[in-house]
Amino acid sequence: MNSDYINLALADDDEDDRLFFTEAFEELKVKSKVLLFKDGIELMDYLDDSNNAIPNLLFLDLNMPKKSGLECLKEIKASQRFNDMAIAIYSTSASEEDIENTFVIGANVYIKKPNDFEKLKKVLSEVVTTNWQYHTSGLNKENFLLRL
């Protein structure tokens, strides 16, 4: 990992959500490189190319056209190549079924998309400053859903 910046990726079909996400990181002054993908196929095409850098942290929307976030999560977790990539589910859904499914498959954290820009910045700051190797060693369903 390049210690100068954190390599982030967001897969989300909502253009406004992608814009708010990048603006939040600009305001947070987190040294980051943010890759944006508008659907699951675009994300997986990028990840499947071994010439591309693997993100340190992937924010994954569940409800996307062409290939859902859940389908992407299953594919990512099936490959050892991505074992060091932390995955934050980033969704408008807060259904117990979605939370349970993504927890079981192996996501690191579940974030319900905040509807306020300041809350978004707080959530993103919390997620990027978490030591995921340490955090996931004690992962359970109670600390999987990020509540702020």
FENZIRA-V267318 format. One record per backbone hydrogen bond with DSSP energy under -0.5 kcal/mol. CO is the residue of the C=O (numbers start at 1). NH is the residue of the N-H. E is the energy in kcal/mol with one decimal. If there is no record, write none. Layout:
co={CO | CO}
nh={NH | NH}
e={E | E}
//
This chain:
co={1 | 2 | 6 | 6 | 7 | 7 | 8 | 9 | 10 | 10 | 11 | 13 | 14 | 15 | 16 | 17 | 18 | 19 | 20 | 21 | 22 | 23 | 24 | 25 | 25 | 26 | 29 | 30 | 31 | 32 | 33 | 33 | 35 | 37 | 39 | 40 | 41 | 42 | 43 | 44 | 45 | 46 | 48 | 49 | 56 | 57 | 58 | 58 | 59 | 59 | 60 | 62 | 62 | 62 | 65 | 65 | 67 | 68 | 69 | 70 | 71 | 72 | 73 | 74 | 76 | 78 | 79 | 80 | 82 | 84 | 86 | 87 | 87 | 87 | 88 | 89 | 91 | 95 | 96 | 97 | 98 | 99 | 100 | 101 | 102 | 102 | 109 | 110 | 111 | 111 | 116 | 117 | 118 | 119 | 120 | 121 | 122 | 123 | 124 | 125 | 127 | 130 | 131 | 132 | 133 | 134 | 134 | 135 | 136 | 140 | 140 | 141 | 144 | 144 | 145 | 146}
nh={3 | 5 | 8 | 33 | 56 | 57 | 35 | 59 | 12 | 37 | 61 | 15 | 18 | 19 | 20 | 21 | 22 | 23 | 24 | 25 | 26 | 27 | 28 | 29 | 30 | 29 | 31 | 32 | 6 | 34 | 8 | 35 | 10 | 12 | 43 | 44 | 45 | 46 | 47 | 48 | 49 | 49 | 50 | 52 | 86 | 9 | 60 | 88 | 11 | 61 | 90 | 64 | 69 | 70 | 40 | 67 | 40 | 72 | 73 | 74 | 75 | 76 | 77 | 78 | 79 | 80 | 82 | 83 | 85 | 86 | 58 | 89 | 108 | 109 | 60 | 111 | 113 | 99 | 100 | 101 | 102 | 103 | 104 | 105 | 106 | 107 | 89 | 146 | 91 | 113 | 120 | 121 | 122 | 123 | 124 | 125 | 126 | 127 | 128 | 129 | 130 | 132 | 135 | 136 | 137 | 137 | 138 | 138 | 139 | 143 | 144 | 145 | 110 | 146 | 147 | 148}
e={-0.6 | -0.9 | -0.8 | -2.3 | -2.5 | -1.6 | -2.5 | -3.3 | -0.6 | -2.7 | -2.5 | -0.7 | -2.0 | -2.2 | -2.9 | -2.1 | -2.1 | -2.5 | -2.6 | -1.8 | -2.0 | -2.3 | -2.1 | -0.8 | -1.1 | -0.5 | -0.5 | -1.1 | -2.6 | -0.5 | -3.0 | -0.6 | -2.4 | -2.6 | -1.9 | -2.6 | -2.6 | -1.8 | -2.7 | -2.6 | -0.6 | -1.1 | -0.8 | -2.1 | -2.5 | -1.9 | -0.6 | -3.3 | -2.5 | -0.5 | -2.7 | -1.2 | -2.1 | -0.6 | -0.8 | -2.9 | -0.9 | -2.1 | -2.8 | -2.2 | -2.1 | -2.9 | -2.6 | -1.1 | -1.4 | -0.5 | -1.4 | -1.9 | -1.7 | -0.6 | -2.8 | -0.6 | -2.5 | -1.5 | -2.9 | -3.2 | -2.8 | -2.4 | -3.0 | -2.8 | -2.4 | -1.9 | -2.6 | -2.2 | -1.4 | -2.6 | -2.9 | -2.7 | -2.2 | -0.6 | -2.3 | -2.3 | -2.0 | -2.7 | -2.8 | -2.4 | -2.2 | -2.4 | -2.5 | -1.3 | -1.0 | -1.1 | -2.9 | -2.3 | -0.5 | -0.9 | -0.6 | -1.0 | -1.2 | -0.7 | -0.8 | -0.8 | -2.9 | -0.7 | -0.6 | -0.5}
//
